[in-house]
Amino acid sequence: MIEGLQSFQNVFKIPELKRRVLVTLGLLVAYRVGAHVPTPGIDGHALSQFFDQASNTLLGMVDLFSGGNLRRLSIFALGIMPYISASIILQLLTVVIPALERIAKEGEAGRKKITQYTRYGTMGLSIIQSLGIAYGLESMRSPSGIAIAPHPGWAFRLLTILTLTAGTALIMWLGEQISEKGIGNGISLIIFAGIVVRLPSAVAASYTLISTGELKLFVFLFIVLLMIGVTAAVVLMQEGQRKIPVQYAKRVVGRRVYGGQSTHIPLRINTAGVIPVIFASSLILFPATLTRFVPHPWMQVVSDALSPGRFTYTALYCALIIFFTYFYTAIVFNPVDLADNMKKYGGFIPGVRPGKKTAEYIDRTLTRITLPGAISLALISVLPDFLIRWFNVPFYFGGTSLLIVVGVALDTVRQMESHLLMRHYEGFLKRSRTRAVK
């Protein structure tokens, strides 16, 4: 405990790290302030009643990712999901379209172009999504029969589009500023803040349910123990590695001898982190938000099929998580480049030929160890559906939020750790032991 406090104090001894932490906290506070600014033309009380009735449905999950902004229909009601959806589309198109692939390989200039295209895509998706929400709100009523949009019409629709699209643009800017000037991944931290801020109300709601007898005490204790176990599993999967031994041959340059040492390549079980969960959730939530608000029969059929607890939702969600785990791993980790660099500097894996054979060996090993990581992500993410169905848990608690919270927290602490170690300070994780997978 004392060592942990000492490590935390070390953060504020480094001016650059201190500034980054304060910038991050300040921008997250600005995000939470904006989350309480309501969209004009909405009856907030009627909307709150409607969401109370839909808390265990897909809308409850959408509201979870927006940090409660959809329930209040604040200016940040769309959250960061349009930006994530646009990023997914651009990354998929980069693989398919050669022109975009060439742009992506142009270094910093190419990255800026892709980022700009992502922003344009975010604005387009936000306009479409906010228009669908505006149409849906005009026909929606609270359980007591009060109209959620008292003054429907094109003036209300245009105002809703302008407000929600501007809110998404502001969140996107905040996330980029956190990534550039703060600490951690800005987009992930915004989702993290939206989930964590609801923790006190979730604890209070659980206490109320236990007091009224709606939730049995032993069921609640079981859920708490399950949360601890799932958290431990998430940390294990996030930090677990497969170490591939590498030997460097001795080289004589002049009078000096280089190489000859042994090291290893740390292949993580879950190279993609929580990105697959965020991507998969975004792809499901985008059409689900539109279909939920548009009162058309076939739209409602799609909405019901994509509701948590349905077989179609669970199967599609798991498949998307597994797909994006492999997809994102392939983007961030290139075995061919790694094998070429090893060959260039005289490195080789014992028993494996340098070059193409090494790349194939690394790719095969990474593919094999990524599978349990992808399956574990999928199983933990659909955990709430089983809790609701088997134990009649009257609230949406789950693996998706837990995965994001733990994953983002580990990633942020890891970045702070690197800053501390570069300045020769003791870090947070100095006594940790990363478990290797044989």
C-alpha positions as CSV (number, residue, x, y, z in Angstrom):
1,M,0.0,0.0,0.0
2,I,2.8,2.4,1.0
3,E,4.8,1.5,-2.1
4,G,1.7,2.1,-4.3
5,L,1.3,5.6,-2.8
6,Q,5.0,6.3,-3.3
7,S,4.6,5.3,-7.0
8,F,1.6,7.5,-7.3
9,Q,3.5,10.4,-5.8
10,N,6.3,9.8,-8.4
11,V,3.8,10.8,-11.1
12,F,3.8,14.4,-9.9
13,K,7.6,14.6,-9.7
14,I,7.9,14.5,-13.5
15,P,6.7,17.8,-15.0
16,E,5.8,16.4,-18.4
17,L,3.9,13.4,-16.9
18,K,2.2,15.7,-14.4
19,R,1.0,18.0,-17.1
20,R,-0.3,15.1,-19.2
21,V,-2.3,13.6,-16.3
22,L,-3.8,17.0,-15.4
23,V,-4.7,17.7,-19.1
24,T,-6.4,14.3,-19.3
25,L,-8.4,14.8,-16.1
26,G,-9.4,18.3,-17.2
27,L,-10.7,17.1,-20.6
28,L,-12.6,14.2,-19.0
29,V,-14.2,16.7,-16.6
30,A,-15.2,18.9,-19.6
31,Y,-16.7,15.8,-21.2
32,R,-18.8,15.0,-18.1
33,V,-20.0,18.6,-17.8
34,G,-21.2,18.5,-21.4
35,A,-23.0,15.2,-20.6
36,H,-25.5,17.2,-18.5
37,V,-26.4,19.8,-21.3
38,P,-29.8,18.6,-22.6
39,T,-30.9,18.6,-26.3
40,P,-33.6,21.3,-26.9
41,G,-37.2,20.3,-27.6
42,I,-37.2,17.2,-25.4
43,D,-39.4,16.4,-22.3
44,G,-36.6,15.0,-20.1
45,H,-39.0,13.5,-17.5
46,A,-40.9,11.5,-20.1
47,L,-37.7,10.3,-21.7
48,S,-36.3,9.1,-18.3
49,Q,-39.6,7.1,-17.7
50,F,-39.2,5.5,-21.2
51,F,-35.6,4.4,-20.4
52,D,-36.5,3.1,-17.0
53,Q,-38.9,0.7,-18.8
54,A,-36.2,-0.2,-21.4
55,S,-33.2,-0.6,-19.0
56,N,-32.7,-4.3,-19.7
57,T,-33.0,-4.0,-23.4
58,L,-30.6,-3.0,-26.1
59,L,-31.2,0.6,-25.4
60,G,-29.8,0.0,-21.9
61,M,-26.6,-1.2,-23.5
62,V,-26.5,1.8,-25.9
63,D,-27.0,4.1,-22.9
64,L,-24.2,2.3,-21.1
65,F,-21.7,3.1,-23.9
66,S,-22.9,6.7,-24.1
67,G,-22.3,7.2,-20.3
68,G,-25.9,7.8,-19.6
69,N,-26.1,10.6,-22.2
70,L,-28.8,8.8,-24.2
71,R,-31.1,8.6,-21.2
72,R,-30.9,12.3,-20.7
73,L,-30.6,12.9,-24.5
74,S,-27.8,15.4,-23.8
75,I,-25.7,16.9,-26.6
76,F,-23.4,13.9,-26.2
77,A,-26.2,11.4,-26.7
78,L,-24.6,9.7,-29.7
79,G,-21.4,9.3,-27.7
80,I,-18.2,8.3,-29.5
81,M,-19.7,5.4,-31.4
82,P,-20.0,7.2,-34.8
83,Y,-16.3,7.9,-34.7
84,I,-15.5,4.2,-33.9
85,S,-17.8,3.0,-36.7
86,A,-16.1,5.4,-39.1
87,S,-12.7,4.1,-38.0
88,I,-13.8,0.5,-38.5
89,I,-15.1,1.3,-42.0
90,L,-11.9,3.1,-43.0
91,Q,-9.7,0.3,-41.7
92,L,-11.7,-2.3,-43.6
93,L,-11.6,-0.1,-46.8
94,T,-7.8,0.3,-46.3
95,V,-7.4,-3.4,-46.7
96,V,-9.8,-3.6,-49.7
97,I,-8.9,-0.4,-51.7
98,P,-5.3,-0.2,-52.9
99,A,-5.4,3.6,-53.1
100,L,-6.2,3.9,-49.4
101,E,-3.6,1.3,-48.6
102,R,-1.0,3.4,-50.3
103,I,-2.1,6.5,-48.4
104,A,-1.9,4.6,-45.1
105,K,1.7,3.6,-45.9
106,E,2.8,7.2,-46.5
107,G,3.8,7.7,-42.8
108,E,2.7,10.7,-40.9
109,A,1.2,12.4,-43.9
110,G,-0.9,9.3,-44.8
111,R,-2.0,9.0,-41.2
112,K,-3.3,12.5,-41.2
113,K,-5.3,11.9,-44.4
114,I,-6.8,8.8,-43.0
115,T,-7.7,10.7,-39.8
116,Q,-9.3,13.4,-41.9
117,Y,-11.4,10.9,-43.8
118,T,-12.4,9.3,-40.5
119,R,-13.7,12.7,-39.3
120,Y,-15.8,13.2,-42.5
121,G,-17.2,9.7,-42.0
122,T,-18.0,10.4,-38.4
123,M,-20.0,13.5,-39.4
124,G,-21.9,11.6,-42.0
125,L,-22.8,8.7,-39.7
126,S,-23.8,11.2,-36.9
127,I,-26.2,13.0,-39.3
128,I,-27.8,9.7,-40.3
129,Q,-28.1,8.4,-36.7
130,S,-29.4,11.7,-35.3
131,L,-32.0,12.0,-38.0
132,G,-33.2,8.5,-37.2
133,I,-33.3,9.4,-33.5
134,A,-35.3,12.6,-34.2
135,Y,-37.9,10.7,-36.2
136,G,-38.2,8.1,-33.5
137,L,-38.5,10.6,-30.7
138,E,-41.5,12.3,-32.4
139,S,-43.5,9.0,-32.3
140,M,-42.4,7.9,-28.8
141,R,-44.3,8.4,-25.6
142,S,-43.6,7.7,-22.0
143,P,-45.4,4.8,-20.1
144,S,-47.8,7.5,-18.8
145,G,-48.6,8.7,-22.4
146,I,-46.6,11.9,-22.4
147,A,-45.0,12.8,-25.7
148,I,-41.2,12.9,-25.5
149,A,-41.0,15.5,-28.3
150,P,-43.8,18.0,-27.6
151,H,-43.2,20.0,-30.8
152,P,-42.4,17.6,-33.7
153,G,-41.6,18.8,-37.2
154,W,-38.6,19.7,-39.3
155,A,-37.5,22.4,-37.0
156,F,-37.1,19.8,-34.2
157,R,-35.4,17.4,-36.5
158,L,-32.8,19.9,-37.8
159,L,-32.1,21.1,-34.3
160,T,-31.6,17.6,-33.1
161,I,-29.3,16.8,-36.0
162,L,-27.2,19.9,-35.4
163,T,-27.0,19.4,-31.7
164,L,-26.1,15.7,-31.7
165,T,-23.7,16.0,-34.6
166,A,-21.9,18.9,-32.9
167,G,-21.8,17.0,-29.7
168,T,-20.1,14.0,-31.4
169,A,-17.6,16.3,-33.1
170,L,-16.7,17.8,-29.7
171,I,-16.2,14.4,-28.1
172,M,-14.0,13.4,-31.1
173,W,-11.9,16.5,-30.6
174,L,-11.6,15.8,-26.8
175,G,-10.5,12.3,-27.5
176,E,-7.9,13.4,-30.0
177,Q,-6.6,16.0,-27.6
178,I,-6.3,13.4,-24.8
179,S,-4.3,11.1,-27.0
180,E,-2.0,13.8,-28.2
181,K,-1.5,16.0,-25.1
182,G,-2.7,13.7,-22.3
183,I,-2.0,10.1,-21.2
184,G,-3.6,7.0,-22.6
185,N,-6.0,6.5,-25.5
186,G,-8.5,9.4,-25.6
187,I,-11.4,7.5,-27.2
188,S,-11.1,4.6,-24.8
189,L,-10.8,6.9,-21.8
190,I,-14.0,8.7,-22.8
191,I,-15.8,5.4,-22.9
192,F,-14.1,4.4,-19.6
193,A,-15.3,7.7,-17.9
194,G,-18.8,7.1,-19.1
195,I,-18.9,3.6,-17.6
196,V,-17.2,4.4,-14.3
197,V,-19.3,7.5,-13.5
198,R,-22.4,5.2,-13.3
199,L,-20.8,2.9,-10.7
200,P,-22.2,4.8,-7.6
201,S,-25.7,4.7,-9.0
202,A,-25.4,1.0,-9.8
203,V,-24.3,0.3,-6.2
204,A,-27.2,2.3,-4.9
205,A,-29.6,0.5,-7.2
206,S,-28.3,-2.9,-6.1
207,Y,-28.8,-1.9,-2.4
208,T,-32.4,-0.9,-3.1
209,L,-33.1,-4.1,-4.9
210,I,-31.7,-6.1,-2.0
211,S,-33.7,-4.1,0.5
212,T,-37.0,-4.7,-1.3
213,G,-36.2,-8.4,-1.8
214,E,-36.2,-8.1,-5.5
215,L,-32.5,-9.3,-5.5
216,K,-31.5,-12.1,-3.2
217,L,-28.5,-11.4,-1.0
218,F,-26.7,-14.7,-1.9
219,V,-27.3,-13.9,-5.6
220,F,-25.7,-10.5,-5.2
221,L,-22.7,-12.0,-3.3
222,F,-22.3,-14.6,-6.1
223,I,-22.3,-11.7,-8.6
224,V,-19.6,-9.9,-6.6
225,L,-17.4,-13.0,-6.5
226,L,-18.1,-13.5,-10.2
227,M,-17.0,-9.9,-10.8
228,I,-13.7,-10.5,-9.0
229,G,-13.1,-13.7,-10.9
230,V,-13.9,-12.1,-14.2
231,T,-11.6,-9.1,-13.4
232,A,-8.7,-11.6,-12.6
233,A,-9.4,-13.4,-15.8
234,V,-9.3,-10.2,-17.8
235,V,-6.0,-9.1,-16.2
236,L,-4.6,-12.6,-16.9
237,M,-5.6,-12.5,-20.6
238,Q,-4.5,-8.9,-21.1
239,E,-1.0,-9.5,-19.6
240,G,-0.4,-13.1,-20.6
241,Q,2.4,-13.7,-23.1
242,R,4.0,-16.5,-25.1
243,K,7.8,-16.0,-25.2
244,I,9.5,-17.1,-28.3
245,P,13.3,-17.5,-27.8
246,V,15.6,-15.6,-30.1
247,Q,19.4,-16.1,-30.5
248,Y,21.6,-13.5,-32.0
249,A,24.8,-14.7,-33.8
250,K,28.2,-13.3,-32.9
251,R,29.6,-10.7,-35.3
252,V,33.1,-9.3,-35.4
253,V,33.3,-5.6,-36.4
254,G,36.9,-4.4,-36.2
255,R,38.1,-5.4,-32.8
256,R,34.7,-5.7,-31.2
257,V,32.4,-8.7,-31.0
258,Y,28.6,-8.0,-31.3
259,G,25.7,-10.2,-30.7
260,G,25.7,-13.7,-29.1
261,Q,23.1,-12.9,-26.6
262,S,19.7,-14.6,-26.1
263,T,16.4,-12.8,-25.8
264,H,12.8,-13.5,-26.6
265,I,9.8,-12.1,-28.5
266,P,6.8,-11.5,-26.2
267,L,3.7,-12.4,-28.1
268,R,0.6,-11.3,-26.1
269,I,-2.4,-13.6,-25.9
270,N,-4.6,-10.6,-26.6
271,T,-2.6,-8.3,-28.8
272,A,-5.7,-6.3,-29.7
273,G,-6.7,-5.4,-26.1
274,V,-10.3,-4.2,-25.7
275,I,-10.4,-2.8,-29.2
276,P,-12.4,-5.8,-30.6
277,V,-15.0,-5.4,-27.9
278,I,-15.4,-1.7,-28.6
279,F,-15.5,-2.3,-32.4
280,A,-18.0,-5.1,-32.2
281,S,-20.3,-3.2,-29.8
282,S,-20.2,-0.2,-32.1
283,L,-21.2,-2.2,-35.2
284,I,-24.2,-3.7,-33.3
285,L,-25.2,-0.5,-31.6
286,F,-25.2,1.7,-34.7
287,P,-28.0,-0.1,-36.6
288,A,-29.7,-1.0,-33.3
289,T,-30.1,2.6,-32.3
290,L,-31.7,3.5,-35.7
291,T,-34.1,0.5,-35.7
292,R,-35.1,1.1,-32.1
293,F,-36.2,4.7,-32.8
294,V,-37.7,4.2,-36.2
295,P,-41.3,2.8,-35.8
296,H,-41.4,0.6,-38.8
297,P,-42.5,-3.1,-38.6
298,W,-39.4,-4.6,-40.3
299,M,-37.2,-2.2,-38.3
300,Q,-38.7,-3.5,-35.1
301,V,-38.0,-7.1,-36.2
302,V,-34.3,-6.2,-36.7
303,S,-34.3,-4.4,-33.3
304,D,-35.8,-7.4,-31.5
305,A,-33.2,-9.7,-33.2
306,L,-30.4,-7.5,-32.0
307,S,-31.6,-7.2,-28.4
308,P,-29.4,-8.7,-25.7
309,G,-30.5,-12.2,-24.8
310,R,-31.5,-13.1,-28.3
311,F,-29.5,-15.9,-30.0
312,T,-28.9,-13.8,-33.1
313,Y,-27.5,-11.0,-30.9
314,T,-25.2,-13.3,-28.9
315,A,-23.9,-15.2,-32.0
316,L,-23.3,-12.1,-34.0
317,Y,-21.6,-10.3,-31.1
318,C,-19.3,-13.2,-30.4
319,A,-18.4,-13.6,-34.1
320,L,-17.6,-9.9,-34.5
321,I,-15.4,-9.9,-31.4
322,I,-13.4,-12.9,-32.7
323,F,-13.2,-11.4,-36.2
324,F,-12.0,-8.0,-34.9
325,T,-9.5,-9.7,-32.5
326,Y,-7.7,-11.3,-35.5
327,F,-8.3,-8.3,-37.8
328,Y,-6.8,-5.8,-35.4
329,T,-3.9,-8.1,-34.4
330,A,-3.1,-8.4,-38.1
331,I,-3.0,-4.6,-38.4
332,V,-0.8,-3.9,-35.4
333,F,1.6,-6.9,-35.7
334,N,3.4,-7.8,-38.9
335,P,5.4,-11.1,-38.7
336,V,7.1,-10.5,-42.0
337,D,8.6,-7.1,-40.9
338,L,9.7,-8.7,-37.6
339,A,11.3,-11.7,-39.4
340,D,13.2,-9.3,-41.8
341,N,14.5,-7.2,-39.0
342,M,15.7,-10.3,-37.1
343,K,17.5,-11.6,-40.2
344,K,19.0,-8.1,-40.8
345,Y,20.6,-8.1,-37.3
346,G,21.6,-11.8,-37.3
347,G,18.8,-13.0,-35.1
348,F,17.1,-16.4,-35.4
349,I,14.7,-18.7,-33.6
350,P,16.4,-21.9,-32.7
351,G,15.3,-24.7,-35.1
352,V,13.6,-22.3,-37.5
353,R,15.2,-20.9,-40.7
354,P,15.6,-17.1,-40.9
355,G,13.4,-15.1,-43.3
356,K,10.1,-16.6,-44.7
357,K,10.1,-19.7,-42.4
358,T,10.5,-17.4,-39.3
359,A,7.6,-15.2,-40.4
360,E,5.4,-18.3,-41.0
361,Y,6.4,-19.7,-37.6
362,I,5.6,-16.4,-35.7
363,D,2.3,-16.0,-37.7
364,R,1.3,-19.6,-36.9
365,T,2.1,-19.2,-33.2
366,L,0.3,-15.8,-33.0
367,T,-2.8,-17.2,-34.7
368,R,-2.9,-20.2,-32.3
369,I,-2.5,-18.2,-29.1
370,T,-4.9,-15.4,-30.3
371,L,-7.8,-17.9,-30.5
372,P,-8.2,-18.4,-26.7
373,G,-7.8,-14.7,-26.2
374,A,-10.6,-14.0,-28.7
375,I,-12.9,-16.6,-27.3
376,S,-12.4,-15.4,-23.7
377,L,-13.2,-11.8,-24.8
378,A,-16.4,-13.1,-26.4
379,L,-17.5,-15.2,-23.4
380,I,-16.9,-12.4,-20.9
381,S,-18.7,-9.9,-23.1
382,V,-21.9,-11.9,-23.3
383,L,-21.8,-12.7,-19.6
384,P,-24.6,-10.2,-18.7
385,D,-27.1,-12.0,-21.0
386,F,-26.6,-15.3,-19.1
387,L,-26.9,-13.5,-15.7
388,I,-30.2,-11.9,-16.7
389,R,-31.6,-15.1,-18.2
390,W,-30.4,-17.7,-15.7
391,F,-30.3,-15.7,-12.4
392,N,-33.0,-13.1,-13.2
393,V,-30.6,-10.3,-12.4
394,P,-32.8,-7.2,-12.7
395,F,-30.0,-4.9,-14.1
396,Y,-27.5,-4.9,-16.9
397,F,-24.1,-5.7,-15.4
398,G,-21.5,-7.1,-17.5
399,G,-18.4,-8.2,-19.1
400,T,-18.3,-5.6,-21.9
401,S,-18.1,-2.7,-19.4
402,L,-15.7,-4.7,-17.2
403,L,-13.5,-5.5,-20.1
404,I,-13.3,-1.9,-21.2
405,V,-12.7,-0.6,-17.6
406,V,-9.9,-3.1,-16.8
407,G,-8.3,-3.0,-20.2
408,V,-8.2,0.8,-20.5
409,A,-7.0,1.1,-16.9
410,L,-4.1,-1.4,-17.5
411,D,-3.2,0.4,-20.8
412,T,-3.1,3.8,-19.1
413,V,-1.1,2.6,-16.1
414,R,1.3,0.9,-18.5
415,Q,1.9,4.2,-20.3
416,M,2.4,6.0,-17.0
417,E,4.8,3.2,-16.1
418,S,6.9,3.8,-19.2
419,H,7.2,7.5,-18.3
420,L,8.3,6.7,-14.8
421,L,10.9,4.1,-15.8
422,M,12.4,6.4,-18.4
423,R,13.0,8.9,-15.6
424,H,14.4,6.1,-13.3
425,Y,11.5,6.2,-10.9
426,E,9.8,3.2,-9.4
427,G,6.7,2.3,-11.3
428,F,3.3,0.8,-10.4
429,L,4.0,-2.6,-11.8
430,K,7.5,-3.3,-10.5
431,R,6.5,-6.3,-8.5
432,S,4.1,-7.8,-11.1
433,R,4.9,-11.0,-12.9
434,T,3.6,-11.5,-16.4
435,R,2.5,-15.1,-16.9
436,A,3.8,-16.8,-20.0
437,V,1.7,-19.3,-21.9
438,K,3.5,-22.4,-22.8
